[in-house]
């Protein structure tokens, strides 16, 4: 169960940070948003799914993950340098540098700095981008960055513009998909 919850965390982080999407009205750099939805992860031949709620405030994030009927609640708190994984009661399960925690317990990691931007439907500004694809409306529908292939196959209008509501990130052996059900400032 613990490995399962960590996989949910990684997938969610990948798609938010940008992982879903970012809320309309948030800062242009993607630093503040709240989003919730469902995440699915395929790790080799195994697949997992969970619900999530993600609040991003500047560099800090708080992510809740849970299974059917609220089972297996796990909370993630941190920033680019430090990650805490807590159980549903708030007890510390694991802590450390995010990439180290993910690599040691999942044997793979997500580019946490890029996830908030990916959630907004755009590549991270600090890394090389390949194969950018746009639709007729000029929205980004896919690109490659940091070893991941990111695609957006569904957008939703939020008044000030449309944002992706389904995000998929792939690299050999892994697939992370986020489906956004709600977002707010």
N, C-alpha and C positions, 0 to 999 in steps of 0.2 A: 504494500500500500504506500509506503514512504517513497519508493522509487517512482511509483505511478504519480504521486502528487508533485514530485520534482519535475517530471516530464511536463506536467501541466504548466508549471511555473515557467519553464524555459520557452515553451511554445507561446505562452501568453506574452512574455517579455519581448520575444522576437517580433510579434505582430503589433503590439501596442506601441512600443517605442518606435517604435515609433513610438502589435499587435493590434479587429475592429478599427477603431479610428479615433481621431481626436475631436473634441467638441468644437462647434462653431463658436467663435468669440474668444477663443483662447489666444495666448500670445503667438505671434508669428513664428517664433522659433520652436513651437510645439512643447513648451515647458509646462503648461498647466492644462489639465483636462481630467474628465471622469468618463469612463466608458464601462459598459457591462455587456456580457454576451456569453458565447460558448466557444470553447477551444477544443480542437481535436489534434492529436499528435500521432504520427506514425513513426516508430523507431524500428527500422528493419521490418520484421514481420509482425510486430506487436503494435496495437493501436489503443489509444486512450482518449477519453473525452471528459470534460468538466465544464462547469459554469465558472465565470470569473467576474470580478468587479475590480477595476483599476483606477486609482487616483494618482495623478502625477502633479506634483507641485515643484516647479523648477527642476532641480536634479534629483529630488527625493520622490520615491514611489511607495505606494502601499497597494498590494494586490491580494485579494482573497480568492481562493480556489475551493470548489466543493463539488462533490459527486451528486448522484440522484438523491433526492429528499434531504439535501444538505449534509450528507454523510462525508466523512473524511476531510473536514474543513482544515485548510492550511492557509496561513497568512505569511506574506512576504513583505519585508520592509527594508528599504535601503536606498543606495545611490550607486554611482558607477564604481565606487571604491569598497563598499561594505554592504553585505546582504545578511539579513537575519531571516530564518525560516522558523515560524512558530506554529504550534498546533492550535486547534480550535479554542483551547482554554487559555492561550497566550503564553504557554511554556515554550522556552527556546529549544528547538530541535537541533539547529545547525547554524553556524555563522562563519563569515570570512569574506574574502574577496569573491565577488560574484562568479567570475570565470573559473576560479579555483574550485569553488563549491560545485559548480555545474560539471566541470571536467572530472572531478574526483568521484562524484556520485551518479552522474549520468553518462560520463565518457564522451560528452560533446557539450558545446555551449552556443549561446546566441550572442550576436553583437548588440549588447544592451544599449550602447550609445545611439545606435541607429533606429531602434524600435519606435520611439515616439514619432519620428519622421515618417517611417513606413506606415504607421497607423493613419497618418494624414494623407496618404496617397502620393508620397514623394520620397525620393532617395535622401539619405543623410548628406548634408552639405560637405562633410569632412572627408569623404571617401570617393574613390573613382567609381563611375557608373558606366555600365556597358549595356548595349541593346535596349535602350529606352524605347518603349512603344506607347503611342497615344491613340485614343479613339477619335471619332469624328468631332466630338465636343472639345477636344484638346486635353482631356483628362488622361493622366498616366494610367496605363493598364498593365504595364510590366517593365521590369528592368533587372539587371544583375548587379549585385553589390556585395562586397565582403564575403564572396564565396557562396552566396545565396541567390536563388532566382525568386524574385518577388512578383506576384501577380494579383491584380484586382479585377474580379469578374462581376462585381456588383457594386453600384453606387446608390446612395440615397440622398435626396435633397433635404437640406437643413435650413432653408430660408436664405442664408447668406451664400449658399453654394452647396455643391454636393461633395460628399466624402465617401470613401469606400466603406461598404458594410460587410464585405467578405474579402479577406486577405489570406493569401496562401504564400508561404515561404518554403522553398525546397532546396535541399542540397543532397548529394548522393547518400541514400540510406535513410533520409529524414524528410518528413513533411509536417509542417505546422499550419493549421488553418484556424482563423478566427472569424466568427460570425458575430457582428455587432447587433445587439438588440436595442440599446439605448445609449445616449451620450448627453452630457450636460457640461456646463461651465463649472 
